[in-house]
Amino acid sequence: MRLSLIVAGIILMSANAYANTNLGQQLSNCAAKTDKLERLICYDELAANAKPSAHIMTTTNTTKVAPSEVPKPPATPNVVAPLVASPQVLSVDDFGLKTKVVEDEVDKVYFEVSAVKKAPYGELIITFTNGQVWKQSSPERYKVDKGQRIFIETGALNSFLLGTDDRNATTRVRRLK
């Protein structure tokens, strides 16, 4: 039984592959054209002549409908929306906030510490001279002093790392304000 299913599957796959060899030949003919416009026209003709695959042709409704009764899809306006938002420049004040989609993002920013507090579970809450407030999100101990110059850089998976140039260690932080 299992062997017959495997053989049937191989036969179906080979029949599908044989049917697609003509399409593959036509695609390679289009790809061989050196002029960009001729190549585009060739691909457009292939797409226009392509037959829908059997997977798309399956229907769940078996009732027959007269061609005059088939509802027409609503007309869509010919509006082209941009695929990518225009790039914005991220300033130091916006660093660490999740509200903006940015392509040209700052990787590392230096700050001077204005105040350091501890949260109830021992995490650092660091306020900088520009008013930003960051909280330590990793459990390790890390020493930060008032007036110290530190950096915050982007890490993996939209995380941020706090560190200093004097030390080789960093700690994960997240921005509160």
C-alpha positions as CSV (number, residue, x, y, z in Angstrom):
1,M,0.0,0.0,0.0
2,R,2.7,2.4,1.0
3,L,4.8,1.6,-2.1
4,S,1.8,2.2,-4.4
5,L,1.3,5.7,-2.8
6,I,5.0,6.5,-3.3
7,V,4.9,5.4,-6.9
8,A,1.6,7.4,-7.5
9,G,3.3,10.5,-6.0
10,I,6.4,10.1,-8.2
11,I,4.2,9.8,-11.3
12,L,2.2,12.9,-10.4
13,M,5.3,14.9,-9.7
14,S,7.0,13.8,-13.0
15,A,3.9,14.7,-15.0
16,N,3.9,18.2,-13.4
17,A,7.6,18.6,-14.1
18,Y,7.1,17.5,-17.7
19,A,4.3,20.0,-18.2
20,N,6.5,22.8,-16.8
21,T,9.5,22.1,-19.1
22,N,8.0,24.1,-21.9
23,L,7.5,27.1,-19.6
24,G,11.0,26.7,-18.3
25,Q,12.3,26.8,-21.9
26,Q,10.3,30.0,-22.6
27,L,11.5,31.6,-19.5
28,S,15.1,30.9,-20.4
29,N,14.5,32.3,-23.9
30,C,13.2,35.5,-22.3
31,A,16.1,35.7,-19.9
32,A,18.6,35.4,-22.8
33,K,17.4,38.7,-24.4
34,T,19.8,41.5,-23.8
35,D,17.5,44.4,-24.4
36,K,15.6,45.3,-21.2
37,L,12.4,46.3,-23.0
38,E,12.4,43.2,-25.2
39,R,12.9,41.0,-22.1
40,L,10.1,42.7,-20.3
41,I,7.7,42.4,-23.2
42,C,8.7,38.7,-23.5
43,Y,7.9,38.1,-19.7
44,D,4.6,40.0,-20.1
45,E,3.5,37.8,-23.0
46,L,4.4,34.7,-21.0
47,A,2.3,36.0,-18.0
48,A,-0.6,36.8,-20.3
49,N,-0.6,33.4,-21.9
50,A,0.0,31.5,-18.7
51,K,-2.8,29.1,-17.7
52,P,-4.0,29.1,-14.1
53,S,-2.7,26.2,-12.2
54,A,-5.0,23.4,-11.0
55,H,-4.6,24.5,-7.4
56,I,-6.2,27.8,-8.2
57,M,-9.0,26.3,-10.3
58,T,-10.5,24.3,-7.4
59,T,-13.9,25.5,-6.3
60,T,-16.1,24.7,-3.4
61,N,-19.4,25.7,-5.0
62,T,-20.7,23.2,-7.6
63,T,-23.8,25.1,-8.7
64,K,-23.7,26.4,-12.3
65,V,-24.3,30.1,-12.9
66,A,-25.1,31.7,-16.2
67,P,-22.4,34.1,-17.5
68,S,-24.7,37.0,-17.3
69,E,-25.4,36.3,-13.5
70,V,-21.7,36.3,-12.5
71,P,-21.1,39.3,-10.3
72,K,-18.3,41.6,-11.4
73,P,-15.7,42.6,-8.9
74,P,-15.8,46.2,-7.8
75,A,-13.6,48.5,-9.7
76,T,-10.5,49.6,-7.9
77,P,-9.1,53.0,-8.5
78,N,-5.7,53.3,-10.2
79,V,-3.8,54.5,-7.2
80,V,-0.3,53.4,-6.6
81,A,0.8,53.4,-3.0
82,P,4.4,53.6,-2.0
83,L,5.8,50.3,-0.8
84,V,8.4,51.9,1.5
85,A,8.0,54.8,3.8
86,S,10.3,57.7,3.1
87,P,13.4,57.5,5.2
88,Q,13.5,59.6,8.3
89,V,16.5,60.8,10.2
90,L,16.6,59.7,13.8
91,S,17.7,62.3,16.2
92,V,19.3,61.7,19.6
93,D,16.1,62.7,21.4
94,D,14.2,59.9,19.6
95,F,16.8,57.2,20.2
96,G,15.2,54.1,21.9
97,L,11.6,55.0,21.2
98,K,9.5,52.4,19.4
99,T,7.1,55.0,17.8
100,K,9.0,55.6,14.6
101,V,9.9,53.4,11.6
102,V,13.4,54.4,10.7
103,E,15.8,53.3,8.0
104,D,18.8,55.4,8.7
105,E,19.0,54.7,12.4
106,V,21.7,55.8,14.8
107,D,23.7,52.9,16.2
108,K,25.5,54.4,19.2
109,V,24.8,57.6,21.2
110,Y,26.8,59.1,24.1
111,F,25.2,60.7,27.1
112,E,26.2,62.2,30.4
113,V,24.5,60.7,33.5
114,S,22.5,63.2,35.5
115,A,21.0,60.8,38.2
116,V,21.1,57.1,39.1
117,K,18.4,55.4,41.1
118,K,17.6,51.8,41.9
119,A,14.3,50.1,41.2
120,P,12.8,47.8,43.9
121,Y,14.5,44.7,42.5
122,G,17.9,46.4,42.1
123,E,17.7,47.5,38.4
124,L,19.3,50.8,37.6
125,I,17.2,53.7,36.5
126,I,19.4,56.2,34.8
127,T,18.5,59.8,34.0
128,F,20.6,61.7,31.5
129,T,21.3,65.4,31.2
130,N,19.0,65.6,28.1
131,G,16.0,64.3,30.2
132,Q,15.9,60.7,28.8
133,V,15.3,58.0,31.4
134,W,16.5,54.4,30.8
135,K,16.0,51.3,33.0
136,Q,18.3,48.3,33.2
137,S,16.5,45.2,31.9
138,S,19.1,42.5,32.6
139,P,19.8,41.1,36.0
140,E,23.6,41.6,36.3
141,R,25.2,44.2,38.5
142,Y,26.6,47.2,36.6
143,K,28.1,50.3,38.2
144,V,27.2,53.8,36.8
145,D,28.1,57.1,38.5
146,K,26.6,60.5,38.3
147,G,28.5,62.7,35.8
148,Q,29.9,59.6,34.0
149,R,29.9,59.6,30.2
150,I,28.3,56.4,28.8
151,F,27.0,55.2,25.5
152,I,23.8,53.3,24.5
153,E,24.0,51.2,21.3
154,T,21.5,49.1,19.5
155,G,21.7,45.4,20.1
156,A,20.1,42.3,18.6
157,L,16.3,42.0,18.2
158,N,15.5,45.7,18.9
159,S,17.4,45.8,22.2
160,F,19.7,48.4,23.6
161,L,23.0,48.0,25.4
162,L,24.5,50.5,27.9
163,G,28.3,50.7,28.4
164,T,31.3,52.8,28.8
165,D,34.5,53.1,26.7
166,D,36.6,52.3,29.8
167,R,35.0,48.9,30.3
168,N,34.5,45.9,28.1
169,A,31.1,45.1,29.6
170,T,27.6,46.2,28.7
171,T,24.1,45.7,30.2
172,R,20.7,45.6,28.5
173,V,18.5,48.7,29.0
174,R,15.1,49.9,27.8
175,R,13.9,53.5,27.5
176,L,11.2,54.7,29.9
177,K,11.0,58.4,28.8
